[in-house]
Amino acid sequence: MKRFRSRYARRVLVPVMAVSLLSACSRWRVQEMAPSQVVSEKEPGKIRLTMLDGAKIELFDPTVSNGEIVGHPLGWYDSTMRRDVRSGTLRVVADSVAVVEIRKTDALATVIAVTLVLAVAAGVAIAIAISELEVGGG
């Protein structure tokens, strides 16, 4: 039973490390343009809005419509904002947004992280192969 846990732990460890390393390769960058201008011109896949009251909202696939930023919310949002139940979108008045941030990926950090993950995965695969040979051969 102990051997099963060890093998299972190895199989889980590599994907967890990969996700944690790759998520560290990107960061939020504050945009200097007006919120609606950021969404319409840069067309980001994900934005983080900091409202005038300090609340933060992350939206996927944001668009601009009639002075509002519309997107699919991630996490908590204030009940005073309009949420369309049918489409699952959230509407935020652009004038109530203090700061808009978009996620930028650091290419060099991503290359380094992927290389490290592949090296660790190869090391784990070699360790598993060696342990299998020792158990099978002895």
Contacts in CASP RR format, 6 or more apart in sequence:
PFRMAT RR
TARGET T0000
AUTHOR 0000-0000-0000
METHOD contacts of the structure
MODEL  1
MKRFRSRYARRVLVPVMAVSLLSACSRWRVQEMAPSQVVSEKEPGKIRLT
MLDGAKIELFDPTVSNGEIVGHPLGWYDSTMRRDVRSGTLRVVADSVAVV
EIRKTDALATVIAVTLVLAVAAGVAIAIAISELEVGGG
7 128 0 8 1.000
10 124 0 8 1.000
10 127 0 8 1.000
10 128 0 8 1.000
13 124 0 8 1.000
14 117 0 8 1.000
14 120 0 8 1.000
14 121 0 8 1.000
14 124 0 8 1.000
17 117 0 8 1.000
17 120 0 8 1.000
18 117 0 8 1.000
18 121 0 8 1.000
21 113 0 8 1.000
21 116 0 8 1.000
21 117 0 8 1.000
22 110 0 8 1.000
22 113 0 8 1.000
22 114 0 8 1.000
22 117 0 8 1.000
24 109 0 8 1.000
24 113 0 8 1.000
25 105 0 8 1.000
25 106 0 8 1.000
25 109 0 8 1.000
25 110 0 8 1.000
25 113 0 8 1.000
26 103 0 8 1.000
26 104 0 8 1.000
26 105 0 8 1.000
26 106 0 8 1.000
27 103 0 8 1.000
27 104 0 8 1.000
27 106 0 8 1.000
28 48 0 8 1.000
28 101 0 8 1.000
28 102 0 8 1.000
28 103 0 8 1.000
28 104 0 8 1.000
29 101 0 8 1.000
29 102 0 8 1.000
29 103 0 8 1.000
29 104 0 8 1.000
30 99 0 8 1.000
30 100 0 8 1.000
30 101 0 8 1.000
31 38 0 8 1.000
31 42 0 8 1.000
31 100 0 8 1.000
31 101 0 8 1.000
31 102 0 8 1.000
33 41 0 8 1.000
33 100 0 8 1.000
34 94 0 8 1.000
35 49 0 8 1.000
35 69 0 8 1.000
35 94 0 8 1.000
35 97 0 8 1.000
35 100 0 8 1.000
36 64 0 8 1.000
36 67 0 8 1.000
36 69 0 8 1.000
36 94 0 8 1.000
38 44 0 8 1.000
38 47 0 8 1.000
38 100 0 8 1.000
38 102 0 8 1.000
39 47 0 8 1.000
39 62 0 8 1.000
39 63 0 8 1.000
39 64 0 8 1.000
39 69 0 8 1.000
39 100 0 8 1.000
40 64 0 8 1.000
42 102 0 8 1.000
44 62 0 8 1.000
44 102 0 8 1.000
44 103 0 8 1.000
45 60 0 8 1.000
45 61 0 8 1.000
45 62 0 8 1.000
46 58 0 8 1.000
46 59 0 8 1.000
46 60 0 8 1.000
46 61 0 8 1.000
46 62 0 8 1.000
46 74 0 8 1.000
46 102 0 8 1.000
46 103 0 8 1.000
47 58 0 8 1.000
47 59 0 8 1.000
47 62 0 8 1.000
47 69 0 8 1.000
47 100 0 8 1.000
47 101 0 8 1.000
47 102 0 8 1.000
48 56 0 8 1.000
48 57 0 8 1.000
48 58 0 8 1.000
48 59 0 8 1.000
48 100 0 8 1.000
48 101 0 8 1.000
48 102 0 8 1.000
48 103 0 8 1.000
49 56 0 8 1.000
49 57 0 8 1.000
49 58 0 8 1.000
49 59 0 8 1.000
49 69 0 8 1.000
49 92 0 8 1.000
49 97 0 8 1.000
49 99 0 8 1.000
49 100 0 8 1.000
49 101 0 8 1.000
50 56 0 8 1.000
50 97 0 8 1.000
50 98 0 8 1.000
50 99 0 8 1.000
50 100 0 8 1.000
50 101 0 8 1.000
51 57 0 8 1.000
51 78 0 8 1.000
51 92 0 8 1.000
51 96 0 8 1.000
51 97 0 8 1.000
51 98 0 8 1.000
52 96 0 8 1.000
52 97 0 8 1.000
52 98 0 8 1.000
54 98 0 8 1.000
55 77 0 8 1.000
55 78 0 8 1.000
57 73 0 8 1.000
57 76 0 8 1.000
57 77 0 8 1.000
57 81 0 8 1.000
57 90 0 8 1.000
57 92 0 8 1.000
58 73 0 8 1.000
58 74 0 8 1.000
58 75 0 8 1.000
59 69 0 8 1.000
59 71 0 8 1.000
59 72 0 8 1.000
59 73 0 8 1.000
59 74 0 8 1.000
59 90 0 8 1.000
59 92 0 8 1.000
60 71 0 8 1.000
60 72 0 8 1.000
60 74 0 8 1.000
61 71 0 8 1.000
61 72 0 8 1.000
62 69 0 8 1.000
62 70 0 8 1.000
62 71 0 8 1.000
63 69 0 8 1.000
63 70 0 8 1.000
63 71 0 8 1.000
64 70 0 8 1.000
64 94 0 8 1.000
65 91 0 8 1.000
67 93 0 8 1.000
67 94 0 8 1.000
67 95 0 8 1.000
68 91 0 8 1.000
68 92 0 8 1.000
68 93 0 8 1.000
68 94 0 8 1.000
69 91 0 8 1.000
69 92 0 8 1.000
69 94 0 8 1.000
69 97 0 8 1.000
70 89 0 8 1.000
70 90 0 8 1.000
70 91 0 8 1.000
70 92 0 8 1.000
71 89 0 8 1.000
71 90 0 8 1.000
71 91 0 8 1.000
72 88 0 8 1.000
72 89 0 8 1.000
72 90 0 8 1.000
73 83 0 8 1.000
73 88 0 8 1.000
73 89 0 8 1.000
73 90 0 8 1.000
77 83 0 8 1.000
77 90 0 8 1.000
81 90 0 8 1.000
81 91 0 8 1.000
81 92 0 8 1.000
82 90 0 8 1.000
82 91 0 8 1.000
83 89 0 8 1.000
83 90 0 8 1.000
83 91 0 8 1.000
84 90 0 8 1.000
84 91 0 8 1.000
END
